[in-house]
Amino acid sequence: MRSRQYGPDLTPPWKRTSGNHRPAPEVPAEPELVVEEVTTGFCGAVVRCEKTAQGFTVTLEDRFGKHRVFPMEPRGFLLEGKAVTLVRPRAVAPPAPEAPRRTASGSVAVPGARARVARAGRIYVEGRHDAELVEKVWGDDLRIEGVVVEYLEGVDDLQAVVEAFGPTPEARLGVLVDHLVPGSKESRIAAEVTGENVLVVGHPYIDVWEAVKPSALGIGAWPRVPRGQDWKTGVCRALGWPENTGAAWKRILGSVRDYRDLEPGLLGPVERLIDHVTVGGPAGGPDGR
């Protein structure tokens, strides 16, 4: 009978690293990973990895709930029948804290906050487009503060509006006027009604359209429209837009994402008005609104 000849290396094939055998791939010993220990044939899911004086060990749990601890040696385990080297899983960095969400005006948003009962104070805004722009950018802030914004058709009747409102320290009135420049009719009317409890401010633009930065619309600058020509219509013509000012305004308003798309000449006055009507004014007007 012919005797079987054995070589000097009795290491199992999957543990050899010399010759034609390449080093086994490294696999992180993540929890629940199922492997088989090559020497004992013990098969189980990874429970934990630990560092000891002798090196790293891995604890496996078989289907009967039995635990066994093995050293994490090179080519020491089988994964789906192939030799692997278990390595310590990389530490997972804790998620970075989320930056506080901001409203369109740049204020810190209050998650889940409900609109408060309306204050006695009010803000009147001249021009429908102006009011829509204020609502889009400052709407969240105004609801949190309980400030109601009302539409003002024009400043000619501003004196009567102020008298009818009857401003007091607990019910302040703020007014945003279109194209408020020194020496204008608007500035004279504003001076007549301005007082401790009434603040009238305005922006310097021909129309509130100009308060939107040209970059938000992808244009280099707002066109110069000759005197005597309707400004909005002239803008549409110069930009090659259909001469439909309503559609043009929707396009402009839709391009505004937040306060960064607006010029400082509008941002400052609106912030002043909000501060004016919210200082010292309790929630709830005399009419219960």
Secondary structure, 3 states (H helix, E strand, C coil): CCCCCCCCCCCCHHHCCCCCCCCCCEEECCCCCEEEECCCCCEEEEEEEEEECCEEEEEEECCCCCEEEEECCCCCEEECCEEEEEECCCCCCCCCCCCCCECCCCCECCCCCCCCCCECCEEEEECHHHHHHHHHHHHHHHHHHCCEEEEECCCCCHHHHHHHHCCECCECEEEEECCCCCCCHHHHHHHHHCECCEEEEECCCCCHHHHECHHHHCCCCCCCCCCCCCHHHHHHHHHCCCCCHHHHHHHHHHHCCCHHHECHHHHHHHHHHHHHHHCCCCECCCCCC
